[in-house]
Amino acid sequence: MRARPPVELTIDRFSHEGRGIASIDGKLVFVEGALPGETVRATYIATHKKYDEVRTEAVLSASPDRVTPPCAHFSICGGCSLQHMSREAQIQFKQGVLAEQFRHFGNIEPEEWLPPLLDAELGYRRKARLGVKFVIKKDELLVGFREKQSNFLADIRQCEVLDVRLGHELMALREMINGLEMRDRIPQIEVAAGDEDVALVFRHMDLLPDSDIAALTAFCAARSWHLYLQPGGNDTVYKLYPADGEDRLHYALPDFGLTMAFHPMDFTQVNAGINRRMMNLALELLDPQPQDRVLDLFCGLGNFTLPLATRAKEVIGVEGIQTMADRGTENARRNGLTNVSFYAQDLFVDFSQQPWAKQGFDRILIDPARSGAEEVVKYLPKFKPKRVVYVSCNPATLARDAGLLKEAGYRLLKAGVMDMFTHTTHVESIAVFEKK
């Protein structure tokens, strides 16, 4: 791109991905690092036919919502995008996105807005994928997240949103990997933390020599961490240290007297504090009764299924992946629950004639991936549930599916955001529908 002089801009509004929006001579400009109402000086980073992209270099007139980012690496690291915005403003932004999506995609609005679900602002993230790269020109090894608007790894020393057991050990991790013979053949590390234990899963492109394995083992042993290696795809992951014990981490749901076991590569909610609060809210909204038969769709390892089983007569958990359905069965057995069953099932075809589904369900909980549950929602009315609770990680698909439920005769009673990923633009939300 040909060099262009810096520009001064006044920010009109905020984009869904957390950039300021302004205009120059009628052309749209996305401004990284700027908040609504601010005047900033910015430099160009990309030009396009219909819009340009710039980066804030100086804030000339600051918004009252601007705060000092808690992380020293915020300006370069792409892991977070809203650390320069106050927590209150972040929540207002997320609530605004959810409301806008309800109007735009579903032509619907809840009868009542729920108060936002909040927990710790920092040290909350228990799962992440860290990139690893030895930069020859710098003669330095980097570990962490990618730079903003870039494929390069950011040079970060510490991460404030990762669980402190992980986020404050990045430099030690860098130094250890830098001393390995195969340092340039380890492209990523999956990190996972339970309530008590931490696990690192090292992806390696070539066979590791004994000296490297010894160094990895010593690093993890010194911290009482679990060590896993991944020489190929996800199915090649195996536990190396400690040699004894099962390949599981654990987290508790104390309000329900439950302990959940998971493999480090399993999907789990990254924010343990919000997850615990979410359990209470979801069950309050669904309101399962002792005589109810409840269906939990996209159930994973039973995160919602097992708490529901402590309240309802019978709970069926359904998941598209057999491994996760098996994990749910394992967790039910661990917790002594006999009124819950798990099934692996394609969730994008009508399964209402499956033997376990023919009795119907009084209440249904849905927690789909970002693509939502459009096909599922179309045939849920066959079960005639009194209530449906929908947990969403994408407000656009939640709004779309809410419109379908409205057409099927359900009222959107309540909805609200849950701050699962503080300091990011990710909008996690929950909604409850009731048959008219």
Secondary structure by P-SEA (a helix, b strand, c coil): cccccbbbbbbccccccbbbbbbcccbbbbbccccccbbbbbbbccccccbbbbbbccccccccccccccccccccccccccccccaaaaaaaaaaaaaaaaaaccccccccccccccccccccccbbbbbbbbccccccccccccccccccccccccccccccccccaaaaaaaaaaaccccccccbbbbbbcccbbbbbbbbcccccaaaaaaaaaaaaaacbbbbbbcccccccccccccccccccccccccccbbbbbcccccccccaaaaaaaaaaaaaaacccccbbbbbccccccaaaaaaaacccbbbbbbccaaaaaaaaaaaaaaccccbbbbbccccccccccccccccccbbbbbbccccccccccccccccccbbbbbbccaaaaaaaaaaaaaacccccbbbbbccccccccccbbbbbbcc
